[in-house]
Amino acid sequence: SMLRVVIYGPDPTENHRVRELMEDLLWDAQIKPVFKEFTGEREPFFAYVKNNPYLVMLVVQSGPAGMETVQLAKQANSAARLVWFSQQDYALYAFDLRLTFFGLLPASRKKMLSALNNCCHSSRYPPWSDTFSLSQTTLYP
């Protein structure tokens, strides 16, 4: 089974670290991730994710710019899962926006595991694809 993950973050090095954590955990669960990454301008990212509920949006961005990115991403694609990592604690803001997961940078295996478990077990999202649902899947640390 396959999972599409779309990353936005201004720092390619940070994106890569977070992506590797996610990749390792998904491979362990026999799920093949397919990544698409956007840095720099945000508009192409918003256009790409628009109205596709079957993907996971992963935003790695701090400060007010990060707050704005997740808000606009949520507007572009309210049905999809959204995982956000930032250097500042925006947990309450993330909760208000009903994001799937918020974590402080630096990302860790433990935080990413929580993020993926939230992605799997939240009933307010559609299954990963029409034929496959991760809600049966438990990811182990």
TORPA-4810 file (N, C-alpha, C, O; in nm, 3 decimals):
<nodes>
NODE_1_0.083_-0.119_0.000_0.000_0.000_0.000_0.087_0.124_0.000_0.203_0.121_0.042_S
NODE_2_0.030_0.233_-0.048_0.106_0.353_-0.077_0.045_0.474_-0.008_-0.077_0.482_0.008_M
NODE_3_0.127_0.568_0.032_0.077_0.690_0.093_0.146_0.810_0.029_0.269_0.814_0.019_L
NODE_4_0.067_0.907_-0.013_0.122_1.028_-0.074_0.138_1.137_0.033_0.043_1.173_0.102_R
NODE_5_0.260_1.188_0.046_0.291_1.292_0.144_0.346_1.414_0.071_0.440_1.403_-0.008_V
NODE_6_0.286_1.530_0.097_0.329_1.653_0.032_0.389_1.746_0.138_0.321_1.787_0.231_V
NODE_7_0.517_1.777_0.120_0.590_1.856_0.219_0.604_2.000_0.173_0.637_2.027_0.057_I
NODE_8_0.578_2.093_0.266_0.620_2.230_0.243_0.709_2.275_0.358_0.673_2.258_0.474_Y
NODE_9_0.825_2.332_0.325_0.912_2.391_0.425_1.020_2.471_0.357_1.072_2.429_0.254_G
NODE_10_1.055_2.586_0.413_1.155_2.672_0.350_1.298_2.618_0.360_1.386_2.659_0.285_P
NODE_11_1.321_2.525_0.454_1.456_2.474_0.478_1.468_2.327_0.434_1.422_2.238_0.504_D
NODE_12_1.532_2.303_0.318_1.543_2.167_0.264_1.608_2.067_0.359_1.571_1.950_0.361_P
NODE_13_1.704_2.114_0.440_1.771_2.026_0.536_1.675_1.978_0.643_1.672_1.860_0.677_T
NODE_14_1.597_2.070_0.696_1.495_2.038_0.797_1.389_1.945_0.737_1.348_1.848_0.800_E
NODE_15_1.345_1.976_0.615_1.247_1.892_0.545_1.299_1.748_0.536_1.225_1.653_0.562_N
NODE_16_1.425_1.736_0.499_1.486_1.604_0.479_1.487_1.523_0.608_1.457_1.403_0.607_H
NODE_17_1.523_1.588_0.719_1.525_1.520_0.849_1.387_1.467_0.888_1.372_1.352_0.929_R
NODE_18_1.288_1.553_0.873_1.151_1.516_0.910_1.099_1.405_0.817_1.034_1.311_0.861_V
NODE_19_1.131_1.420_0.691_1.090_1.321_0.591_1.149_1.182_0.621_1.081_1.081_0.610_R
NODE_20_1.278_1.179_0.658_1.343_1.051_0.689_1.278_0.981_0.807_1.262_0.859_0.806_E
NODE_21_1.241_1.057_0.909_1.172_1.000_1.025_1.040_0.936_0.983_1.008_0.824_1.024_L
NODE_22_0.964_1.009_0.902_0.834_0.959_0.856_0.852_0.836_0.768_0.779_0.737_0.781_M
NODE_23_0.949_0.843_0.678_0.975_0.735_0.584_1.008_0.605_0.656_0.953_0.499_0.624_E
NODE_24_1.097_0.614_0.754_1.138_0.495_0.830_1.020_0.428_0.898_1.005_0.306_0.892_D
NODE_25_0.936_0.507_0.962_0.821_0.451_1.033_0.720_0.390_0.938_0.662_0.285_0.967_L
NODE_26_0.698_0.454_0.824_0.603_0.400_0.726_0.653_0.270_0.664_0.578_0.175_0.648_L
NODE_27_0.782_0.268_0.628_0.839_0.144_0.574_0.825_0.030_0.676_0.792_-0.083_0.639_W
NODE_28_0.849_0.061_0.804_0.834_-0.040_0.910_0.692_-0.097_0.913_0.671_-0.213_0.946_D
NODE_29_0.595_-0.013_0.878_0.455_-0.056_0.878_0.411_-0.110_0.741_0.292_-0.127_0.715_A
NODE_30_0.510_-0.136_0.652_0.482_-0.187_0.517_0.399_-0.090_0.433_0.318_-0.132_0.350_Q
NODE_31_0.419_0.038_0.457_0.350_0.138_0.377_0.455_0.214_0.297_0.554_0.263_0.352_I
NODE_32_0.433_0.224_0.166_0.531_0.288_0.080_0.493_0.436_0.064_0.391_0.468_0.003_K
NODE_33_0.577_0.526_0.119_0.545_0.667_0.103_0.597_0.723_-0.030_0.705_0.688_-0.076_P
NODE_34_0.517_0.811_-0.090_0.561_0.883_-0.208_0.561_1.032_-0.171_0.457_1.089_-0.139_V
NODE_35_0.678_1.092_-0.177_0.692_1.230_-0.132_0.699_1.328_-0.248_0.758_1.300_-0.352_F
NODE_36_0.637_1.444_-0.227_0.654_1.558_-0.318_0.689_1.676_-0.228_0.620_1.702_-0.129_K
NODE_37_0.796_1.746_-0.263_0.843_1.852_-0.174_0.840_1.988_-0.240_0.876_2.004_-0.357_E
NODE_38_0.795_2.087_-0.163_0.794_2.226_-0.208_0.872_2.312_-0.110_0.852_2.303_0.011_F
NODE_39_0.962_2.395_-0.162_1.030_2.495_-0.079_1.010_2.630_-0.150_0.965_2.634_-0.264_T
NODE_40_1.043_2.737_-0.082_1.029_2.868_-0.147_0.884_2.911_-0.155_0.812_2.906_-0.055_G
NODE_41_0.842_2.953_-0.272_0.705_3.003_-0.290_0.602_2.900_-0.245_0.615_2.781_-0.273_E
NODE_42_0.498_2.947_-0.173_0.399_2.854_-0.121_0.287_2.823_-0.220_0.223_2.718_-0.210_R
NODE_43_0.263_2.913_-0.314_0.148_2.897_-0.404_0.145_2.763_-0.477_0.039_2.700_-0.486_E
NODE_44_0.260_2.716_-0.530_0.257_2.585_-0.598_0.216_2.471_-0.505_0.149_2.376_-0.546_P
NODE_45_0.257_2.481_-0.379_0.217_2.382_-0.278_0.066_2.383_-0.257_0.002_2.278_-0.259_F
NODE_46_0.009_2.502_-0.238_-0.136_2.512_-0.218_-0.212_2.460_-0.340_-0.313_2.390_-0.326_F
NODE_47_-0.164_2.494_-0.458_-0.229_2.449_-0.582_-0.224_2.297_-0.593_-0.319_2.233_-0.638_A
NODE_48_-0.111_2.239_-0.553_-0.092_2.094_-0.566_-0.182_2.015_-0.471_-0.237_1.912_-0.508_Y
NODE_49_-0.198_2.066_-0.348_-0.275_1.990_-0.249_-0.426_2.015_-0.259_-0.506_1.943_-0.198_V
NODE_50_-0.465_2.116_-0.333_-0.605_2.160_-0.334_-0.703_2.046_-0.360_-0.691_1.972_-0.458_K
NODE_51_-0.799_2.034_-0.269_-0.910_1.938_-0.284_-0.870_1.792_-0.303_-0.945_1.715_-0.363_N
NODE_52_-0.753_1.753_-0.255_-0.718_1.612_-0.258_-0.714_1.556_-0.116_-0.615_1.573_-0.046_N
NODE_53_-0.823_1.489_-0.073_-0.830_1.443_0.065_-0.742_1.323_0.095_-0.724_1.287_0.212_P
NODE_54_-0.687_1.260_-0.008_-0.616_1.133_0.013_-0.467_1.150_0.034_-0.391_1.055_0.013_Y
NODE_55_-0.424_1.267_0.075_-0.281_1.282_0.100_-0.259_1.339_0.240_-0.354_1.380_0.308_L
NODE_56_-0.134_1.339_0.281_-0.096_1.401_0.407_-0.012_1.524_0.374_0.086_1.516_0.301_V
NODE_57_-0.052_1.638_0.429_0.027_1.759_0.415_0.120_1.770_0.535_0.076_1.760_0.650_M
NODE_58_0.247_1.790_0.508_0.347_1.799_0.613_0.414_1.935_0.601_0.487_1.961_0.505_L
NODE_59_0.389_2.023_0.699_0.446_2.158_0.696_0.554_2.168_0.802_0.531_2.142_0.920_V
NODE_60_0.674_2.207_0.757_0.788_2.222_0.848_0.831_2.368_0.840_0.917_2.404_0.760_V
NODE_61_0.769_2.451_0.923_0.793_2.595_0.915_0.757_2.661_1.048_0.653_2.632_1.107_Q
NODE_62_0.844_2.751_1.093_0.827_2.816_1.222_0.775_2.958_1.208_0.767_3.013_1.097_S
NODE_63_0.740_3.017_1.321_0.703_3.158_1.326_0.569_3.189_1.262_0.496_3.098_1.221_G
NODE_64_0.536_3.317_1.253_0.409_3.361_1.193_0.391_3.310_1.050_0.278_3.284_1.007_P
NODE_65_0.500_3.294_0.976_0.490_3.242_0.839_0.436_3.099_0.840_0.356_3.062_0.754_A
NODE_66_0.480_3.019_0.937_0.429_2.883_0.952_0.281_2.881_0.987_0.205_2.800_0.935_G
NODE_67_0.241_2.973_1.076_0.099_2.985_1.113_0.015_3.014_0.989_-0.092_2.957_0.970_M
NODE_68_0.066_3.104_0.907_-0.007_3.142_0.785_-0.012_3.026_0.686_-0.115_3.001_0.623_E
NODE_69_0.100_2.955_0.672_0.104_2.842_0.578_0.002_2.735_0.614_-0.071_2.687_0.527_T
NODE_70_-0.005_2.697_0.742_-0.100_2.591_0.779_-0.244_2.637_0.765_-0.333_2.559_0.729_V
NODE_71_-0.267_2.764_0.793_-0.403_2.817_0.777_-0.446_2.814_0.630_-0.558_2.774_0.598_Q
NODE_72_-0.357_2.856_0.541_-0.387_2.857_0.397_-0.394_2.715_0.341_-0.475_2.688_0.252_L
NODE_73_-0.311_2.626_0.392_-0.314_2.486_0.348_-0.446_2.422_0.388_-0.504_2.346_0.311_A
NODE_74_-0.492_2.454_0.507_-0.620_2.403_0.558_-0.735_2.455_0.471_-0.830_2.382_0.444_K
NODE_75_-0.726_2.580_0.430_-0.827_2.637_0.341_-0.827_2.568_0.205_-0.932_2.540_0.148_Q
NODE_76_-0.708_2.540_0.154_-0.695_2.478_0.022_-0.743_2.334_0.025_-0.793_2.282_-0.075_A
NODE_77_-0.730_2.268_0.141_-0.760_2.126_0.149_-0.804_2.091_0.291_-0.726_2.036_0.369_N
NODE_78_-0.929_2.122_0.323_-0.976_2.105_0.461_-0.996_1.959_0.499_-0.998_1.926_0.618_S
NODE_79_-1.012_1.871_0.399_-1.042_1.731_0.429_-0.919_1.645_0.458_-0.931_1.537_0.515_A
NODE_80_-0.802_1.695_0.419_-0.682_1.611_0.431_-0.615_1.625_0.567_-0.639_1.720_0.641_A
NODE_81_-0.530_1.528_0.596_-0.453_1.531_0.719_-0.340_1.634_0.705_-0.277_1.646_0.600_R
NODE_82_-0.316_1.709_0.814_-0.211_1.809_0.812_-0.125_1.797_0.938_-0.174_1.811_1.050_L
NODE_83_0.003_1.770_0.917_0.100_1.759_1.026_0.192_1.880_1.019_0.243_1.914_0.912_V
NODE_84_0.213_1.946_1.135_0.290_2.070_1.137_0.400_2.064_1.243_0.374_2.032_1.359_W
NODE_85_0.521_2.093_1.201_0.633_2.107_1.295_0.685_2.251_1.293_0.703_2.309_1.186_F
NODE_86_0.707_2.307_1.412_0.753_2.445_1.426_0.844_2.458_1.548_0.839_2.376_1.639_S
NODE_87_0.928_2.561_1.548_1.016_2.585_1.663_0.942_2.650_1.780_0.987_2.640_1.895_Q
NODE_88_0.831_2.718_1.753_0.754_2.779_1.861_0.633_2.690_1.893_0.586_2.614_1.808_Q
NODE_89_0.586_2.700_2.016_0.473_2.617_2.057_0.341_2.679_2.014_0.289_2.771_2.077_D
NODE_90_0.288_2.626_1.904_0.159_2.673_1.853_0.051_2.566_1.872_-0.042_2.556_1.793_Y
NODE_91_0.065_2.486_1.977_-0.028_2.374_1.997_-0.175_2.421_2.003_-0.262_2.357_1.945_A
NODE_92_-0.200_2.530_2.072_-0.338_2.579_2.085_-0.393_2.627_1.951_-0.509_2.600_1.916_L
NODE_93_-0.309_2.697_1.877_-0.347_2.744_1.744_-0.376_2.624_1.653_-0.474_2.623_1.578_Y
NODE_94_-0.289_2.523_1.660_-0.306_2.401_1.579_-0.436_2.330_1.617_-0.507_2.278_1.531_A
NODE_95_-0.466_2.329_1.747_-0.590_2.267_1.796_-0.712_2.342_1.743_-0.809_2.281_1.698_F
NODE_96_-0.706_2.474_1.747_-0.817_2.557_1.695_-0.840_2.532_1.546_-0.954_2.532_1.500_D
NODE_97_-0.732_2.512_1.473_-0.743_2.485_1.329_-0.780_2.338_1.300_-0.805_2.301_1.186_L
NODE_98_-0.783_2.258_1.406_-0.813_2.115_1.395_-0.712_2.042_1.305_-0.749_1.961_1.220_R
NODE_99_-0.585_2.073_1.327_-0.480_2.003_1.254_-0.466_1.862_1.310_-0.503_1.836_1.424_L
NODE_100_-0.411_1.773_1.230_-0.397_1.634_1.271_-0.293_1.619_1.381_-0.311_1.542_1.475_T
NODE_101_-0.183_1.693_1.367_-0.076_1.684_1.466_0.008_1.810_1.465_0.036_1.867_1.359_F
NODE_102_0.048_1.854_1.584_0.145_1.962_1.596_0.263_1.912_1.678_0.244_1.849_1.782_F
NODE_103_0.386_1.939_1.632_0.504_1.901_1.708_0.609_2.010_1.704_0.624_2.082_1.606_G
NODE_104_0.683_2.019_1.814_0.793_2.115_1.821_0.916_2.057_1.752_0.946_1.938_1.764_L
NODE_105_0.988_2.144_1.680_1.118_2.105_1.626_1.220_2.109_1.739_1.207_2.191_1.830_L
NODE_106_1.321_2.023_1.738_1.347_1.922_1.635_1.249_1.805_1.643_1.208_1.763_1.751_P
NODE_107_1.215_1.754_1.526_1.128_1.637_1.520_1.204_1.516_1.572_1.326_1.508_1.562_A
NODE_108_1.130_1.422_1.628_1.192_1.298_1.678_1.107_1.181_1.629_0.996_1.199_1.581_S
NODE_109_1.162_1.062_1.643_1.089_0.941_1.605_0.958_0.930_1.685_0.854_0.893_1.631_R
NODE_110_0.966_0.963_1.813_0.849_0.955_1.900_0.738_1.052_1.855_0.620_1.015_1.850_K
NODE_111_0.777_1.174_1.824_0.677_1.273_1.777_0.616_1.230_1.644_0.496_1.241_1.623_K
NODE_112_0.702_1.180_1.554_0.653_1.137_1.423_0.559_1.018_1.436_0.461_1.006_1.362_M
NODE_113_0.589_0.929_1.530_0.502_0.815_1.556_0.364_0.864_1.600_0.262_0.813_1.554_L
NODE_114_0.362_0.962_1.689_0.234_1.021_1.733_0.160_1.084_1.616_0.039_1.070_1.603_S
NODE_115_0.234_1.155_1.532_0.174_1.219_1.415_0.107_1.116_1.325_-0.006_1.134_1.281_A
NODE_116_0.180_1.007_1.298_0.126_0.903_1.208_0.011_0.828_1.272_-0.085_0.792_1.204_L
NODE_117_0.019_0.805_1.403_-0.094_0.741_1.471_-0.218_0.829_1.465_-0.329_0.779_1.447_N
NODE_118_-0.201_0.961_1.481_-0.314_1.053_1.465_-0.370_1.046_1.323_-0.491_1.047_1.303_N
NODE_119_-0.282_1.037_1.225_-0.324_1.026_1.086_-0.406_0.897_1.064_-0.506_0.897_0.992_C
NODE_120_-0.362_0.791_1.127_-0.428_0.661_1.108_-0.563_0.654_1.176_-0.659_0.601_1.120_C
NODE_121_-0.571_0.708_1.296_-0.684_0.674_1.382_-0.791_0.780_1.392_-0.891_0.760_1.460_H
NODE_122_-0.772_0.892_1.326_-0.874_0.994_1.335_-0.988_0.963_1.238_-0.967_0.947_1.118_S
NODE_123_-1.107_0.955_1.294_-1.224_0.919_1.211_-1.272_1.035_1.125_-1.357_1.016_1.038_S
NODE_124_-1.217_1.156_1.147_-1.271_1.267_1.068_-1.206_1.281_0.933_-1.237_1.375_0.859_R
NODE_125_-1.115_1.190_0.898_-1.053_1.193_0.766_-1.100_1.075_0.683_-1.135_0.970_0.737_Y
NODE_126_-1.099_1.092_0.551_-1.127_0.977_0.465_-1.012_0.878_0.475_-0.903_0.915_0.517_P
NODE_127_-1.035_0.753_0.436_-0.924_0.658_0.433_-0.817_0.705_0.334_-0.843_0.792_0.252_P
NODE_128_-0.697_0.646_0.343_-0.586_0.688_0.258_-0.622_0.681_0.111_-0.584_0.769_0.033_W
NODE_129_-0.694_0.578_0.073_-0.735_0.565_-0.067_-0.869_0.495_-0.067_-0.917_0.451_0.038_S
NODE_130_-0.929_0.484_-0.181_-1.062_0.423_-0.189_-1.058_0.276_-0.147_-1.158_0.222_-0.098_D
NODE_131_-0.944_0.212_-0.167_-0.939_0.068_-0.144_-0.870_0.031_-0.014_-0.873_-0.085_0.027_T
NODE_132_-0.808_0.128_0.050_-0.720_0.093_0.160_-0.734_0.192_0.274_-0.729_0.313_0.252_F
NODE_133_-0.750_0.142_0.394_-0.758_0.232_0.509_-0.653_0.196_0.612_-0.633_0.079_0.645_S
NODE_134_-0.587_0.297_0.662_-0.484_0.275_0.764_-0.545_0.266_0.903_-0.473_0.239_0.999_L
NODE_135_-0.674_0.288_0.915_-0.731_0.291_1.050_-0.721_0.155_1.120_-0.730_0.147_1.242_S
NODE_136_-0.703_0.050_1.042_-0.680_-0.084_1.099_-0.535_-0.102_1.143_-0.503_-0.192_1.221_Q
NODE_137_-0.448_-0.016_1.094_-0.305_-0.032_1.114_-0.259_0.032_1.243_-0.299_0.144_1.275_T
NODE_138_-0.176_-0.038_1.319_-0.112_0.025_1.434_0.037_0.031_1.407_0.100_-0.069_1.372_T
NODE_139_0.091_0.150_1.423_0.236_0.167_1.405_0.303_0.146_1.541_0.260_0.204_1.641_L
NODE_140_0.404_0.068_1.544_0.474_0.042_1.669_0.605_0.120_1.674_0.670_0.139_1.571_Y
NODE_141_0.644_0.167_1.793_0.771_0.240_1.804_0.890_0.149_1.775_1.005_0.194_1.779_P
</nodes>
